Amino acid sequence: MLDMDSKKFTLWVLAWPIFIELFLQFLLGAVDTLMVSRISDDAVAVVGFSNQLFQAMTVLFTTIASGAGILIAQKLGSSKKQDARIIGIMAFSVTTLIGILCSVVLYVFPEQISTLLQLPAGLLPLAGTYISIVGGGMVLVAMMATMSTVIRNTGNTKGPMYVAIGMNIIHVFFNYGFIFGAFGFPQWGLTGVAISTVVSRLLAVLLLFYMFLRSFDYKIQWKEFRIFNKPLFGEIMKIGWPLGVNSSCWVFTQLILYSFIATLGSAELAARTYMNTLESFCFLLGSSIAMAAQIQIAHLFGAGKIKEAYRSAYRALGIGAIYVVVNAFILFVFGRHILGLFTDDQTIIAIGASLLGMNLILQPGKMLNMALGSSLNAIGDTRFTMYISLGSMWIVATGLSYVLGVHMEWGLVGIYSCMIADEYLRGILSYYRWRGKKYLKKAEVSSNEAVTPPSVETIPAI
């Protein structure tokens, strides 16, 4: 029988609140896209482009947040609760400072950054407004990301879920009011959408902060935000900096891909934005299972339950693969009709529909890559995932995308082909690395040499 602490870290208990939270985040993006499409397709292109820019900036603080999250789960698994608490406090303090810096840069230089990234000149005024407002609130994203990560890795995945529900309701309400001039709101279009985004995030930060202070056995005190434990911060960075490089590879290559697509035209850029929304829906369950598996495996690894940690990765991969294939097939069948809900432009719909079959191939590779890559990260093997990301994302996903998509004029089909190749290449390499058990064998030897007897292993419930 599992004890109460173990029950908190079963795959299903961890995964379903993460899924609901991710679904609501997806809903937030989908509602944004759907409502903004009522303004114009140009506005949709700006939102899609801006979101890629924002994701690139978040790498600066998710490096620390991700490393801290994995370490917190490991420390709790090994019953080092005070270390876990200090790690959470330091991660929040440092990432908040980085978020403030990002906010200043995006608020002051929105059009200059957009020009540098080759956004079409006709979209620059809209981009300048949207990026300055939403980007100016980037510190809120830093705080949300860190607090959600810390709270989830203590085993409480429900808290961030509840916050996501409230944030989405508020965001949809304000969006509708600002776009359509309802409820006495001024009809401010894209500016209103940007304000709505910032306000909903601010309220979410306040709720998460309340939960964050109470995430550990003892309530966090204000004076503790000055704590800086150099050895523990070194542990965070040892795991976190390769994760940061990995994440930066993804977001910057995606940003470059968006710049490639921007050179193809506004219709292609809008189609990619709509497809990105649909693809995100396809992968929601797979992503939530992979994230839950990372928390579970880190906890089991910290507790010295090596065999359970090893099996958990394959269990997560098998379950996730079923879900993403079913979802991708549903999108393949009904995708054209769904695209019609976002836009009446038949050119954009035709471009998006031409990619539905390729998405059916993409999603299983994405699940393979994320499930096993997250498992490697959970046990601290973050340098390997960094190395394969550096090679595959820049050479295959980006370099070949330029050759096929732009130089050879295959367009989005060429770019998608390279995205598929990248996911499968990284997934296969991660599979052989996990199967080799390099880090797991080291931990098993250390566990056997320890004075204390090893824990009795039981297969975790799903």
C-alpha positions in Angstrom: 0.0 0.0 0.0 1.2 3.5 -0.8 1.7 6.1 2.0 0.0 9.5 1.7 3.2 11.1 0.4 3.6 8.5 -2.3 0.0 8.9 -3.4 0.6 12.6 -4.1 3.3 11.5 -6.6 1.3 8.9 -8.6 1.1 9.6 -12.4 -2.6 10.1 -12.5 -2.9 12.3 -9.4 -0.2 14.5 -10.8 -1.3 14.5 -14.4 -5.0 15.3 -14.4 -4.7 18.8 -12.7 -1.8 19.6 -15.0 -3.9 18.6 -18.0 -6.8 20.8 -16.9 -4.3 23.7 -16.3 -2.7 23.2 -19.7 -6.2 22.9 -21.3 -7.2 26.2 -19.8 -3.9 27.8 -21.0 -4.7 26.4 -24.4 -8.2 27.8 -24.1 -6.8 31.1 -23.2 -4.7 31.1 -26.4 -7.5 29.8 -28.5 -10.0 32.4 -27.2 -7.3 35.0 -27.8 -6.9 33.8 -31.4 -10.6 33.4 -32.1 -11.5 36.8 -30.7 -8.5 38.6 -32.2 -9.5 37.0 -35.6 -12.6 39.2 -35.3 -10.3 42.2 -35.4 -8.3 41.1 -38.4 -6.0 38.3 -39.7 -3.1 40.8 -39.4 -3.9 41.1 -35.6 -3.7 37.3 -35.4 -0.4 37.2 -37.1 0.9 39.9 -34.6 -0.3 37.9 -31.6 1.3 34.7 -32.9 4.6 36.4 -33.7 4.6 38.2 -30.3 4.0 35.0 -28.4 7.0 33.4 -30.0 9.1 36.4 -28.9 7.7 36.2 -25.4 8.6 32.5 -25.2 12.1 33.3 -26.2 12.4 35.8 -23.4 11.0 33.3 -20.8 14.1 31.1 -21.3 16.0 33.6 -19.1 14.0 32.7 -16.0 12.7 29.2 -16.8 16.3 28.0 -16.7 16.2 28.6 -12.9 12.6 27.6 -12.4 12.9 24.3 -14.2 16.1 23.3 -12.4 14.6 24.3 -9.1 11.4 22.2 -9.8 13.3 19.0 -10.5 15.6 19.5 -7.4 12.6 20.2 -5.2 11.0 16.9 -6.2 14.3 15.1 -5.7 14.9 16.7 -2.3 11.4 15.9 -1.1 11.9 12.3 -2.3 15.0 12.1 -0.1 13.3 13.8 2.8 15.4 16.9 2.6 12.4 19.3 3.1 14.4 22.3 4.3 16.6 22.2 1.2 13.6 22.0 -1.0 12.1 25.0 0.8 15.2 27.2 0.3 15.5 26.2 -3.3 11.9 27.4 -3.9 12.5 30.7 -2.2 15.7 31.4 -4.1 14.2 30.5 -7.5 11.3 32.9 -7.0 13.6 35.8 -5.9 16.1 35.4 -8.8 13.5 34.9 -11.5 11.5 37.9 -10.4 14.5 40.1 -10.9 15.1 38.6 -14.4 11.5 39.2 -15.2 11.7 42.8 -14.3 14.7 43.2 -16.7 12.7 41.5 -19.6 9.7 43.8 -18.9 11.8 46.9 -19.3 13.5 45.7 -22.6 10.1 44.7 -24.2 8.3 47.9 -23.1 11.0 50.2 -24.4 12.0 48.5 -27.7 9.0 46.7 -29.1 9.1 47.9 -32.7 12.9 47.7 -32.9 12.8 44.1 -31.8 10.0 43.3 -34.3 12.0 44.9 -37.2 15.1 43.0 -36.2 13.1 39.7 -36.5 11.8 40.7 -40.0 8.1 41.2 -39.1 6.4 42.7 -42.2 6.4 46.5 -42.1 2.6 46.7 -42.3 2.4 44.8 -39.0 4.9 47.0 -37.0 2.4 49.5 -35.5 0.2 46.7 -34.1 3.2 44.8 -32.9 4.6 47.8 -31.1 1.4 48.3 -29.1 0.8 44.7 -28.3 4.4 43.8 -27.4 4.9 47.0 -25.2 1.8 46.2 -23.1 2.0 42.4 -22.8 5.8 42.4 -22.8 5.9 45.1 -20.2 4.1 42.6 -17.9 6.7 39.9 -18.5 7.7 40.0 -14.8 4.2 38.5 -14.1 5.0 35.6 -16.4 8.3 35.0 -14.6 6.6 35.0 -11.2 3.7 32.7 -12.4 6.1 30.2 -14.1 8.3 29.9 -11.0 5.5 29.7 -8.4 3.5 27.2 -10.5 6.6 25.0 -11.0 7.5 25.1 -7.3 3.9 24.3 -6.2 3.5 21.5 -8.7 6.8 19.8 -7.7 5.7 19.7 -4.1 3.0 17.3 -5.3 0.2 20.0 -5.4 -0.8 20.1 -9.0 -4.4 21.2 -8.2 -3.4 24.7 -6.9 -2.1 26.0 -10.2 -5.1 24.4 -11.9 -7.6 26.4 -9.8 -5.7 29.6 -10.6 -5.8 28.8 -14.3 -9.5 28.4 -14.2 -10.0 31.8 -12.6 -7.5 33.5 -14.9 -9.2 32.2 -18.0 -12.7 33.3 -16.9 -11.4 36.8 -16.2 -9.4 37.0 -19.4 -12.3 35.9 -21.6 -14.6 38.4 -19.9 -12.2 41.3 -20.4 -11.4 40.2 -24.0 -15.0 40.1 -25.0 -15.6 43.5 -23.4 -12.6 45.3 -25.1 -13.0 43.7 -28.5 -16.8 44.1 -28.9 -17.3 47.1 -26.6 -19.6 45.1 -24.4 -20.4 45.6 -20.7 -19.7 49.3 -21.0 -16.0 48.7 -22.0 -14.3 50.9 -24.6 -13.8 49.1 -27.9 -10.0 49.0 -27.9 -9.3 46.1 -30.2 -5.8 44.6 -29.9 -4.8 47.1 -27.2 -7.7 45.9 -25.1 -6.7 42.3 -25.6 -3.2 43.2 -24.4 -4.6 44.9 -21.3 -6.9 41.9 -20.6 -3.9 39.6 -20.7 -1.9 41.7 -18.2 -4.8 42.1 -15.8 -5.7 38.4 -15.7 -2.0 37.5 -15.1 -1.7 40.0 -12.3 -4.6 38.5 -10.5 -3.2 35.0 -11.1 0.1 36.0 -9.6 -1.6 37.2 -6.4 -3.4 33.9 -5.9 -0.3 31.8 -6.7 1.8 33.9 -4.3 -0.7 33.1 -1.5 -0.3 29.3 -2.3 3.5 29.6 -2.7 4.0 31.0 0.8 2.2 27.9 2.2 3.7 25.3 -0.1 6.1 23.8 2.5 5.8 22.6 6.1 6.4 26.1 7.4 5.0 29.3 5.9 7.6 31.4 4.0 8.4 34.7 5.7 9.1 37.9 3.8 12.6 38.2 5.3 13.5 34.8 3.8 13.4 36.2 0.2 16.9 37.6 1.0 18.2 34.0 1.5 20.9 32.9 -0.9 22.5 29.5 -0.4 25.4 29.3 -2.8 25.8 25.4 -2.7 22.1 24.9 -3.3 22.0 27.5 -6.0 24.9 25.7 -7.6 22.8 22.5 -7.7 20.0 24.4 -9.3 22.2 25.8 -12.1 24.0 22.4 -12.6 20.6 21.0 -13.6 19.1 24.2 -14.8 21.6 25.7 -17.3 21.4 22.8 -19.7 17.6 23.0 -19.4 17.9 26.7 -20.2 20.0 26.0 -23.3 17.6 23.3 -24.3 14.6 25.6 -23.9 16.4 28.5 -25.6 17.2 26.2 -28.6 13.5 25.5 -29.0 12.1 29.0 -28.6 14.8 30.7 -30.6 14.6 28.1 -33.4 10.8 28.6 -33.4 11.3 32.3 -33.5 13.6 32.0 -36.5 11.1 29.6 -38.2 8.4 32.3 -37.7 10.8 34.8 -39.3 11.2 32.4 -42.2 7.4 32.0 -42.5 7.0 35.8 -42.3 9.0 36.1 -45.5 6.5 33.8 -47.2 3.7 36.2 -46.5 1.0 37.3 -44.0 -1.3 34.5 -45.0 1.3 31.8 -44.2 2.1 33.5 -40.9 -1.6 33.6 -39.9 -2.0 29.9 -41.0 0.9 28.8 -38.9 -0.6 30.7 -35.9 -3.9 29.0 -36.3 -2.2 25.6 -36.8 -0.1 26.2 -33.7 -3.3 26.6 -31.7 -4.7 23.3 -33.1 -1.5 21.4 -32.6 -1.3 22.6 -29.0 -4.8 21.0 -28.4 -3.6 17.7 -29.9 -0.7 17.5 -27.5 -2.4 18.7 -24.3 -2.8 15.2 -22.7 0.6 14.1 -23.9 2.3 17.2 -22.5 0.5 16.8 -19.1 1.5 13.2 -18.8 5.1 14.0 -19.7 5.2 16.8 -17.1 3.6 14.6 -14.4 6.1 11.8 -15.3 9.0 14.2 -14.8 7.8 15.1 -11.3 7.1 11.5 -10.4 10.5 10.2 -11.7 12.4 13.0 -9.9 10.7 12.1 -6.7 11.3 8.3 -7.1 14.9 9.0 -8.1 15.5 11.1 -5.0 14.0 8.4 -2.9 16.4 5.8 -4.4 13.6 3.8 -6.1 15.6 3.4 -9.3 13.6 0.5 -10.9 10.3 2.3 -10.4 11.7 5.5 -12.0 12.9 3.5 -15.0 9.6 1.8 -15.6 7.6 5.0 -15.1 9.1 6.6 -18.2 7.8 3.8 -20.5 4.4 3.8 -18.8 4.1 7.6 -19.5 5.2 7.2 -23.1 2.7 4.4 -23.8 -0.3 6.2 -22.3 0.7 9.5 -23.9 1.2 8.1 -27.3 -2.3 6.6 -27.4 -3.9 10.0 -26.5 -1.9 12.1 -29.0 -2.5 9.8 -31.9 -6.3 9.8 -31.3 -6.3 13.6 -31.0 -4.2 14.1 -34.1 -6.5 11.8 -36.1 -9.6 13.7 -34.9 -7.9 17.0 -36.0 -7.0 15.4 -39.3 -10.7 14.6 -40.0 -12.3 17.8 -38.7 -9.4 20.3 -39.0 -10.6 22.2 -42.1 -13.9 22.9 -40.4 -12.2 24.0 -37.2 -10.0 26.4 -39.2 -13.2 27.9 -40.6 -14.1 29.0 -37.1 -11.1 31.2 -37.0 -11.0 32.8 -40.4 -13.1 33.1 -43.6 -10.0 33.5 -45.7 -10.0 30.5 -48.0 -6.3 30.9 -48.8 -5.4 30.6 -45.1 -7.7 27.7 -44.6 -6.2 25.9 -47.5 -2.7 26.4 -46.3 -3.6 25.2 -42.8 -5.5 22.2 -44.1 -2.5 21.1 -46.2 -0.6 20.6 -42.9 -3.1 18.4 -41.1 -1.8 15.1 -42.5 1.8 16.1 -41.5 0.6 16.9 -38.0 -0.6 13.3 -37.7 3.0 12.2 -38.3 4.4 14.9 -36.0 2.5 14.2 -32.8 3.8 10.6 -32.0 7.4 11.8 -32.5 6.8 14.8 -30.2 5.4 12.4 -27.5 8.5 10.1 -27.8 10.8 13.1 -27.5 9.0 14.8 -24.6 8.3 11.7 -22.5 11.8 10.4 -22.6 13.5 13.8 -22.7 11.6 14.8 -19.5 12.6 11.5 -17.9 16.2 12.2 -18.5 15.9 15.7 -17.1 14.2 14.3 -14.0 17.2 12.3 -13.0 19.6 15.2 -13.8 20.8 14.0 -17.2 20.1 17.4 -18.6 23.4 17.9 -20.5 22.5 15.0 -22.9 19.2 16.6 -23.8 21.0 19.9 -24.3 23.5 18.4 -26.7 21.0 16.7 -28.9 18.9 19.8 -28.9 21.8 22.0 -30.0 22.5 19.6 -32.9 19.1 18.6 -34.1 17.2 21.9 -33.6 19.7 24.1 -35.3 20.8 21.8 -38.1 17.6 19.9 -38.8 14.7 22.1 -37.6 16.3 25.4 -38.6 19.0 24.9 -41.2 17.1 22.4 -43.3 13.9 24.4 -42.9 15.6 27.4 -44.6 16.9 25.1 -47.4 13.6 23.4 -48.1 11.1 26.0 -47.0 12.7 29.2 -48.3 15.6 28.4 -50.7 13.8 25.5 -52.5 10.4 27.3 -52.1 8.6 24.3 -50.5 7.0 26.8 -48.1 5.3 25.5 -44.9 5.4 21.9 -46.1 9.2 22.0 -46.2 9.4 23.6 -42.8 7.0 21.1 -41.3 9.0 18.2 -42.8 12.1 19.4 -40.9 10.1 19.9 -37.7 9.0 16.3 -37.9 12.5 15.0 -38.6 13.8 17.0 -35.6 11.2 15.5 -33.1 11.9 11.9 -34.2 15.7 12.3 -34.2 15.7 13.7 -30.6 13.1 11.2 -29.5 15.1 8.2 -30.8 18.3 9.4 -29.3 16.6 10.0 -25.9 15.1 6.5 -26.1 18.6 4.8 -26.4 20.0 7.0 -23.7 17.2 6.1 -21.3 17.5 2.4 -22.2 21.3 2.6 -21.4 20.5 3.6 -17.8 23.7 5.6 -17.4 22.6 7.9 -14.6 20.2 5.3 -13.1 23.1 2.8 -12.7 25.2 5.4 -11.0 22.4 6.2 -8.6 21.7 2.5 -8.0 25.3 1.8 -7.0 25.3 4.8 -4.7 22.1 3.6 -3.1 23.5 0.1 -2.5 26.6 1.5 -0.9 24.5 3.7 1.5 24.3 2.7 5.2 20.6 3.0 5.3 18.6 0.0 3.8 16.9 0.7 0.4 13.2 1.4 0.2 10.9 -1.5 -0.7 9.9 -0.8 -4.3 6.3 -0.9 -5.4 4.9 -0.1 -8.8 3.3 3.4 -8.5 -0.4 3.6 -9.2 -1.6 5.3 -12.3 
